[in-house]
Amino acid sequence: MINHTVLFKLREFDTEDQKGVVRAKLEHALLALKEKIDVLKYIEVGQNVEFNSPSFDICLVTHFETLYELEIYRVHPEHLKVVELVKSSTVDRAVVDYEF
């Protein structure tokens, strides 16, 4: 199995309420991928509970049977739609992929 973990840092917003709305929207969009992409075996989205922390804001954890299936996910049209949404709201990301 392949674990694909991605951390996202959101851009600055005028208020914490605006940031909260974007966090919820991204979480919903990411979780919806489970019903749209067959090779996605598991998905979890966590939001950093410390809003004023200098660390990342959102953590995505996904599992795939193989690296090939991870690549199918990466280029899937539904995933690419979410990628565009994420890009419009974030300033940084970090990724770790490993076998388990």
N, C-alpha and C positions, 0 to 999 in steps of 0.2 A: 504494500500500500504506500501511497505517496501523500504526505501531509504538505499542504500548500498554505502557508500563513502569510498574511499581508497586514501591515500596519499603515493606517492613514492619518495624516495630520491635516486638519481642516484649516482653511484660510481664516483670516481675521473677519469677524462680524461686528456690527455696531452694538449688538446686545447678545446676552447669553440666550435669550429666547429665540433669536434668529438662528443661532448656532444649534440650539436644541432641535429646532424644526428640521434643519438640514441633516443632523445626525439621525433623526428618526426616518427621514426620507431615504437616506442611504442604506440604513439597516433594512428597511422594508424592501428596497430594490434588490439588495444582495440576497436576502432570504428567499425572495420570489424565484431566484434562479434554480432552486431545487426542483421546482415543478416544471421547469422548461428545458433542463439539460440532463439527459439520461445518464451521462458518465459521471455526474456529480453524485458521489455516494453519501456524503455528509457535509453539512454546512452549519457553522455557528458564527454569530456576530456578537461581539461584546463592545460596549461603550465604556470608555474610561470614566470612572465615577468621580474623579477629581477634575472638575471643569477647568480650573485655573492652573493645571499642571503644565509644565513645559514639554511633557511627553506627547506621544501620539494619542489621538482621540478615539479611533475605532480599530478593532482587531477582527480580521476575517480568518477563520480556520475552515479549510475544505479538505476532503479526502477523495482520492482517486485510486483506482486499481493499479494503474501504470503511468509512466511518464507520457506515453502516447495519449492516454485519456486526458491527462492534464493539458496537453497541447490541443486536443479537440475542444476542450473547455475554453482555452485562451482565444481561439479564433471563432468560437460560436457567435452567431449574430446577436443573440440575446445577451451574452456576456459583453460584447462590444458596445451595446447600448448602455449598459451599466457603467462600463469604463468611461464613456463620455460624460455621464452624470458625475462620476467620481472626480474626473479631471477638472470639471468646472467648479468643484467645491473644495479641492485639496491643494496643498502646497508641497507635500512630501509624502513618500511612501517607502516602506522597507518590506522586502520579501525574503522568506526562507522556505525552501522546498527540501524535504528529506524523506527517506524511506523509513518505514517502521513496520 
